[in-house]
């Protein structure tokens, strides 16, 4: 037995057993948590509720591969009277997620800033409903003045709104 500990086989065998045990625990943890994580994921239509927005059961999810880059999720009602997009653009602090609702004419009906790493109290001013409500009923994101001091975050919002316009036109034209 002492010969086994002194040679190369003993420590290798012990290391193999430890690694095997840890891999087993990781696989077990993944198998237990994966269904829970998947069930907890919400789609864009489940995360937001905009004025005039139909129930989430009325939406169909679209394949985003044919849509502009940056559109993470796209949903449309069967009669194309309402659209919801989850768009990710680059802000000052990194990626910024926006949820954007459009009516059948392409007017913004709701905008919500989701996950972001913008500067609290400064860049997050763009997320204020008071500011975002200025865009409602509009089609051109440049008709509204930027928030002073947060140009990059405002540009991120405008890029998201432009992506939603492009996506709307692509879907509506089909």
C-alpha positions as CSV (number, residue, x, y, z in Angstrom):
1,X,0.0,0.0,0.0
2,X,2.8,2.4,0.8
3,X,4.4,1.6,-2.5
4,X,1.1,2.7,-4.2
5,X,1.2,6.1,-2.5
6,X,4.9,6.7,-3.4
7,X,4.6,6.0,-7.1
8,X,2.8,7.9,-9.8
9,X,-0.2,5.5,-10.0
10,X,-1.5,6.3,-6.5
11,X,-1.9,10.1,-6.8
12,X,-3.2,9.7,-10.3
13,X,-5.8,7.3,-9.2
14,X,-6.9,9.5,-6.3
15,X,-7.1,12.6,-8.6
16,X,-9.1,10.6,-11.1
17,X,-11.6,9.5,-8.4
18,X,-12.0,13.1,-7.2
19,X,-12.5,14.5,-10.7
20,X,-15.0,11.7,-11.5
21,X,-17.0,12.5,-8.3
22,X,-17.0,16.2,-9.0
23,X,-18.1,15.7,-12.7
24,X,-20.9,13.4,-11.4
25,X,-22.1,16.1,-9.0
26,X,-22.0,18.8,-11.7
27,X,-24.0,16.6,-14.1
28,X,-26.5,15.8,-11.4
29,X,-26.9,19.5,-10.5
30,X,-27.4,20.4,-14.2
31,X,-30.1,17.7,-14.7
32,X,-32.0,19.0,-11.7
33,X,-31.7,22.7,-12.4
34,X,-32.1,22.8,-16.2
35,X,-35.8,22.3,-16.3
36,X,-36.3,24.8,-13.6
37,X,-34.3,27.4,-15.5
38,X,-36.1,26.7,-18.7
39,X,-39.5,27.1,-17.1
40,X,-38.4,30.4,-15.5
41,X,-37.4,31.9,-18.8
42,X,-40.0,34.4,-20.0
43,X,-40.5,35.5,-23.6
44,X,-40.8,39.2,-24.5
45,X,-44.6,39.0,-24.6
46,X,-44.7,37.6,-21.1
47,X,-42.4,40.2,-19.7
48,X,-44.2,43.3,-20.8
49,X,-47.7,44.7,-20.9
50,X,-48.3,47.7,-23.1
51,X,-51.5,49.7,-23.6
52,X,-53.7,48.0,-26.3
53,X,-51.5,44.9,-26.3
54,X,-53.4,41.7,-26.8
55,X,-53.0,38.7,-24.5
56,X,-49.7,36.9,-24.9
57,X,-51.6,33.8,-26.1
58,X,-52.5,35.7,-29.3
59,X,-48.9,36.1,-30.4
60,X,-46.8,33.9,-32.6
61,X,-43.0,33.9,-32.2
62,X,-41.0,34.5,-35.3
63,X,-37.7,33.0,-36.4
64,X,-35.1,35.8,-35.7
65,X,-32.5,34.4,-38.2
66,X,-34.1,36.3,-41.1
67,X,-34.5,39.5,-39.0
68,X,-32.0,42.3,-38.4
69,X,-29.1,41.4,-36.1
70,X,-29.9,42.6,-32.6
71,X,-33.5,41.4,-32.6
72,X,-33.4,38.8,-29.9
73,X,-37.2,37.9,-30.0
74,X,-40.0,38.9,-32.3
75,X,-43.7,38.3,-31.8
76,X,-46.7,39.2,-34.0
77,X,-50.4,38.6,-33.8
78,X,-52.0,36.5,-36.5
79,X,-53.6,39.5,-38.2
80,X,-50.4,41.6,-37.9
81,X,-52.1,44.2,-35.8
82,X,-49.6,44.2,-33.0
83,X,-45.9,43.5,-32.7
84,X,-43.5,43.0,-29.8
85,X,-39.7,43.0,-30.2
86,X,-36.9,42.3,-27.7
87,X,-33.9,44.2,-29.1
88,X,-30.4,44.3,-27.7
89,X,-28.2,47.2,-28.6
90,X,-24.9,48.6,-27.2
91,X,-25.1,51.3,-24.5
92,X,-22.5,53.1,-22.5
93,X,-22.0,50.3,-20.0
94,X,-22.5,47.4,-22.3
95,X,-25.5,45.6,-23.9
96,X,-29.0,47.1,-23.2
97,X,-32.2,45.2,-23.7
98,X,-35.4,46.9,-24.8
99,X,-38.9,45.6,-25.2
100,X,-40.8,47.5,-27.9
101,X,-44.4,47.3,-28.8
102,X,-45.8,48.5,-32.2
103,X,-49.3,48.7,-33.5
104,X,-50.3,47.6,-37.0
105,X,-49.2,51.0,-38.4
106,X,-45.7,50.8,-37.0
107,X,-46.3,53.4,-34.2
108,X,-44.7,52.7,-30.9
109,X,-47.2,51.6,-28.3
110,X,-44.8,50.7,-25.5
111,X,-41.1,50.8,-24.7
112,X,-39.4,49.3,-21.7
113,X,-35.7,49.1,-20.9
114,X,-34.8,45.6,-19.6
115,X,-31.4,44.3,-18.6
116,X,-28.6,46.8,-18.7
117,X,-25.4,48.0,-17.1
118,X,-26.0,51.7,-17.6
119,X,-24.8,54.1,-14.9
120,X,-27.5,54.2,-12.2
121,X,-29.1,57.6,-11.9
122,X,-27.6,58.8,-15.2
123,X,-27.8,56.4,-18.1
124,X,-30.9,54.9,-16.5
125,X,-32.8,58.2,-17.0
126,X,-33.6,56.9,-20.5
127,X,-35.6,54.1,-18.8
128,X,-37.9,56.6,-17.0
129,X,-41.4,56.0,-18.2
130,X,-41.9,59.8,-18.4
131,X,-39.1,60.0,-21.0
132,X,-40.1,56.8,-22.9
133,X,-43.8,57.9,-23.1
134,X,-42.7,60.7,-25.4
135,X,-42.0,58.1,-28.1
136,X,-45.5,56.6,-27.9
137,X,-47.6,57.1,-31.0
138,X,-44.4,58.1,-32.9
139,X,-42.6,56.2,-35.7
140,X,-39.4,58.3,-35.9
141,X,-37.1,57.9,-32.9
142,X,-35.2,61.1,-33.8
143,X,-38.2,63.3,-33.3
144,X,-37.7,63.2,-29.5
145,X,-34.8,65.1,-27.9
146,X,-32.0,63.0,-26.3
147,X,-31.6,63.0,-22.5
148,X,-28.8,65.5,-21.7
149,X,-25.6,63.8,-20.5
150,X,-26.6,60.3,-21.6
151,X,-26.0,60.5,-25.4
152,X,-24.7,56.9,-25.7
153,X,-27.7,55.4,-23.9
154,X,-30.1,57.6,-25.9
155,X,-28.4,56.4,-29.0
156,X,-28.8,52.9,-27.8
157,X,-32.6,53.4,-27.4
158,X,-32.8,55.0,-30.9
159,X,-30.8,52.1,-32.4
160,X,-33.3,49.7,-30.8
161,X,-36.2,51.7,-32.1
162,X,-34.7,51.7,-35.6
163,X,-34.2,47.9,-35.4
164,X,-37.8,47.5,-34.4
165,X,-38.8,49.7,-37.4
166,X,-36.7,47.6,-39.8
167,X,-38.1,44.4,-38.3
168,X,-41.7,45.8,-38.6
169,X,-41.2,46.6,-42.3
170,X,-39.6,43.2,-43.0
171,X,-42.5,41.4,-41.3
172,X,-45.3,43.6,-42.6
173,X,-44.0,43.3,-46.2
174,X,-44.0,39.5,-46.2
